[in-house]
């Protein structure tokens, strides 16, 4: 912090401005760069992952199952959003203030007074899950059978090689 104060003092002296004004302008520039530039993506991802992860760890250690369900629901919706975000990224980054909107959406998902993840889950995801879960599970079982056959074949080949 002293180093920053030293640089702010040098800039204030060279420009003839008050050090508080220089500090505030620098903070504003940094904030603008983070919000509208490269840092916006980092901030959105930090808020969307670290806080929910910490709350999930706390939920795992608590005796209540209500908080477990809340955070499992969040991670389900977050994973769906992440897939959509990845596939649509080329288009979505052209949306004005995309990362601010993303940050607001992620906060909507986990903030206690909005409970957005539960609302989205019940309204959109659950009906789709109920309609298609048997088909999805059948594909998963088929894939699991194929991989176990491959694994057995590899295991047998390894024994032959010995």
Buried (B, 14 or more C-beta within 10 A) or exposed (E): EEEEEEEBEEBBEEEEEEBEEBBEBBEEEEEEEBBEEEBBBEBBBEBBBEBBEEBBEEBEEEEEEEBEEBBBBBBBBBEBBBEEBEEEEEEBEEEEEBBBEBBEBBBBBBEEEEBBBBBBBEEEBEEEEEEEEEEEEEEEEEEEEEEEEEEEEEEEEEEEEE
